[in-house]
Amino acid sequence: MTSFQKLLRVATVLGFALVGATVLWPSRALTENATVTLPIETVANYIHAVIEADRDVYTRHVVERLQTKGVVVASENWEQKNTLPLPAQFLMESGRYIAKKGLGIQYRLISLWPINKRNVAGNELEKAGLGTILTQPNRPHTGFMKIGETRYFQAVYADLAATQACLGCHNAHPDSPKRDFKLNDVMGAIVITIPVGQ
């Protein structure tokens, strides 16, 4: 069974589960005008799950697959060389795209060992989060902060070295301050920022 067929099978199962949950959901549970509230931590976890899934699929089924077959490579200067963006760049580009939507939601990568110096922690919560996820990578570091009059919820999730492509890039890059990453090491974090009002 090919990777695409496996991915299609998982998508089909998830689709049936979603349809089943919708059909079986009690109609009296929610009225048309009912307000649904979710804890902000749950919202952040949902957003992170989508980001993580997209990134993993892009890394494994696009970048690694096409590079292994010699079709096309991913490179740091992908726009100039007409190549694929690296997985980290893919995430950052999609983060910039969502920021343009004007929803106030933001996400980006940060690290204690950034190749790109713009990817350092931007506030005390992010700095604390980077320290926490090194010892507790399975749960996000969360908190609230204020910028101007707006209050934000931030969640810092461990970003792990998931594939050989991640290791190859970070361990060999001339600007990398750390060159001994192994599979599943914490390389940095995905930070999700959500506005929660004033």
N, C-alpha and C positions, 0 to 999 in steps of 0.2 A: 504494500500500500504506500503510495507516495505521500509526501508531506502535505501536498495540497489536498489530497483525498482525506487525510486525517483531520486537517483544518476544517474541511467541508463537513465532515461527520460531526465534529464538535459543535460547529455552528448550527447544524441541523438539530442536534439534541437540545442545545440551548434555545433554539427557536420553538421547538415543541414544548419545552418546559415553560417558556414565557406564555405561549398560547394557552396551555393547560392551566396555568395560574390565573390568567385573565378570565377564562371560561368558568373556572371553578370558584372564583372570588365571589363571595356573597354580595348580591346586588344591593342589599340593605346596608352593607358596611360603609359605603361612602355615597353620599348624595352628590348631585352634580355640583353644588356650591360648597361642598365641604372643604375646609382648609386642612391640608396635610402638613404636619410639621415633622421635620427630621432633625436630630441632633447635628450640629455643625460638624462634629467628628465623623459622622456617618456620610455626610455630603463629601467631605474631603477624601474619605476612604473610597467612595464611588469614583470620584474624579481620578484618584491615584490608580485605581484598578484599570480604568480605561487607558490612561497614559502608559502604564506598565505593559498592558497587553499590546497596545499599538507598537511600542518600542521593541518588545520582544519579537513580535511577528516581523517587523521591519528588519531587525538585526539578523534573525535566523533564516527567514524565508526570502529575503530580498538581498541584503548585503552579502552574507556568507555564501548563500547559494549561487548568486551571480558571479562573485569573485572566484569561488571554487571552480566553476565551469568556464572561467575566463571570458565571460561575456562583457562585464564592466566592473570597474573597481569603485570603491568609495574613497574619497580623499578630502583632506582638510580644505583645500581651495576648490571645492566642487563646482562652484559657479564659473570660474575661469577655465577649468579643465574639462568641463562638460562630463563630470562623473557624478556618482551618487553622493549625497551628503553622508558623513559619518553618523552613526546612531545618535551620538550626543548632539550633533548639529541638527539632526532631524527633530529631536525633542525641543531644542531651543527655538527652531524655526516655527514649530507648531505652537509653542508658548507665545511667540511674538504675534502669531496669527490670531490666537484667542484674545490677546490683549487689545488688538485693534477692534474687536467686536464691541467694546465699551461696556462689558458686563462687570468689570472690576475684578474678575478672577484672573490670577496670574500664576504661572508656574515656570520654574527654571531649575537649572542644575547649579549646585555649589559643591565645593570640596575643600578639604584641608590641604590638598595637593593639586591645585588647578593647573592645567596646561595653559588655559586662557585666564589671565589674571583678572578678568571681569567676573569670573565664577567663584569669587570668595564670598564668605558670609557677609550679608549686608547689614545685619543688626545683631543685638545681643541674643535674641531668641534663636536665630540661625546658628550663631556660634555655639550656644549651649546644645542645640540639636545635633550639630556635627559631633560633639563630644559624646553625647548620649547614645547615638546610633552605632558608635564603634563597639560599645559593650552590649547594646540591646538592639540589634538590627531588625528584629521581627516586629517591633512596634514603633510607631512614629512618635516623635517629640512634638508636643503641641502647646499652643499658648495664644494669648491675645496681645496685640500691640496697637498703637495709635499713630497715624500719620495725619497731621493737621487735625481736622475735626472728625475724621473717619476712623472707626475702629475696625480692625482686621483680625481674623483668625488665621493662624499659620500652622501648617503641619510639615514637619521635616521627616521624610522617609528615606531609609537607607537605599543607596543605589549600588547594587552589587555587580561585580565582574561576572557576568552571566555566560560569556562565550570567549572562545579563543581570540576572536577579533577584538574584543575589548582589551584583553591583555596585551595583544600584539601592538596595538596603537599606543596605549599608555606606557608600557614598559620600554618601548623603542623611541618614543617621541623625544626630540632634542630638548624641548622645553619642559618636560615632565620632571617635577621635583622628586617623584617616587617611581622607582623602576623595578620593583620586586613584587608586584601584585600577582596573586594566584586566583584561580577560579573561586568564586563566591566571596572574595574579600570585599569589604566596604570600600568603594572607590570615592564616594562622595554621597550626595543626597539630592533628592528631588524635593523642592520646596513648593508647596501649594499655598497661595494666599487668597483668602476669600473675604470680601467686605461684609461686615455684619451690622452696619449702621453707625450711629453716633454715640 
